[in-house]
Amino acid sequence: MQQFTPLEELFKGRHFDQEIVVLCVRWYLSFKLSYRDLVAMMAERGIDLAHTTILRLGTALHAGI
């Protein structure tokens, strides 16, 4: 049986808060949003990040789950 990686370990050393990344990944998977749409939504909330950041962190999060 596959062992899951704890969330704390997945976000160790990351620049962005765990809640922000999980929220972006949840929105990306739940709705038909592009990474650039998510960047615009986060910018409206005062959070500056690149679309590639969401891509990389989403991939890392998905691989650890």
Buried (B, 14 or more C-beta within 10 A) or exposed (E): EEEEEEBEEBBEEBEBEBEBBBBBBEBBEEEEBEBEBBBEBBEEEEBEBEBEBBEEBBEBBEEEE
